[in-house]
Amino acid sequence: MLNGFHHVAIICSDYPRSKHFYTKVLGFKIIAENYRDARDSYKCDLALPDGSQIELFSFPSAPTRPSRPEAQGLRHLAFKVNNLDSTIKKLAESGVECEPVRVDEYTGKRFTFFQDPDELPLELYEL
């Protein structure tokens, strides 16, 4: 029935800052970018090499989303990586701090968390 995720939608508070983060820091490629006059907002479609996509939106005066304490709803977005240590190092070079590396008690895989410019929790999960 389902074949996987097509995209995840993110509403940001500062469009240029978030666009820079997702493209220059995380390496997403821009598929399409549109300014919508009627909504005074941007919609930017971003993709990773495997086809995973993020729709990055800006809306004027969007309310902040609680991250801590954890609220009900989507908890975080996890990215697959082949080498956790080199990815953490590359993020650090861009000024992005990651939490200490943990090990998934069920799979034995290593992972860590970091945040986007709006403090959205993001995860790196080593394959």
N, C-alpha and C positions, 0 to 999 in steps of 0.2 A: 504494500500500500504506500508507505512513505519511502523515499529514496535518500533522505538526508536533509540537511539544512541548506536553504538557498542563501539566506542572508540574516543578519541581525541588525536591527535599527537602533541607532544611538542618537539622542538629542543632546547637543553640547551647548555650553554657555558662551563660549568664545570660538566662533567658527574658524578664523585663521589659525588660532593656537591649536585646536584639535585637528584640523586638516594637516598641519605641519607634523604633529605627533604621529598620526596614523600613516602618513605617507613617508616622511623623512626619517622618523625614528623606527617605526615598525615595518616599513617597507611595502605598504599597500600601494597598488597602482590605481590611478583614477580611471574609471571606465567612462563616467559621465558626470558633469557638474552643471547644475542649473540653479539660477536665481529665480524665485517665484515671487513676482511683484505682489500678487494678491495676498500672499501670506507674509510678505517681508522676511523671507527665509530662503536658505540654501538647502539643496538636496544634492549630496555628492555620493555617487556609487563607487565604492572601493573594492578591490579584489586582491586576493593572494594567488600565487601560481596554481594552486589546486582548484581554483574556482570559488573558494569560500569568499563571501562578500559581506561588507558592512555598508549600510545606508547611513550616512552621517547627515543629520539634520540640524539646522539652527532655527529656533523660534524665539521671537522677542518675549522677554519676561517669562520664560518657562520656569516653573518652580524647581527647586533643587530636590534631588532624590536622596533619601536617607541611605547611607552605607553602613554606618555604625551607630547604634547596635544594628546587627543585621535585621532587615525588614523582610516581610513576606514578599514573594515575587521572584523574579530572576535574580539569582545569587551572584553569578559572575560569568565571564566569558573566558573560556580556556583555549589556548593556542597550542598546537602540536609543534614540538621542536625535536630535532635530532640530537643536539648537544646543548644541554641546559647551561653548562658553565660558560661556553662561548657566547651564548645568547645573553646571559646575565652580564657578562663583560661588555658586550656591545651596547646594551641598554645603559650601563653605568657610564660609558663614554659619552652618552647623550644626556647625562644628568638624571637618569631614571633609576630610582632605588628599588631594589627587590627585597622582599622579606627573606629570612633565612630559609635555605633549602630544607624541604621535608621529604619524607618517603611515605607513599601511599601504603597504608598497612594491609591493604587487600591485594594490590597488584605488585608491590615492591618497586614501583616506578617513582622517580624523583620529580618534584614539582616545587614551584614557588609562586608567590603573588606579587603584583605591582599594581599601580594605578594609572589611569589616564588623567589628562588635565582636569577633569571634573570629578576625580576620585572614584570613578567607576572601577570596581575591582576586576582585574585581569589576571589570568593564570598562565604560566608556562608549564606544559606537561611534557616531560621527556619520553620519547617513544623507545 
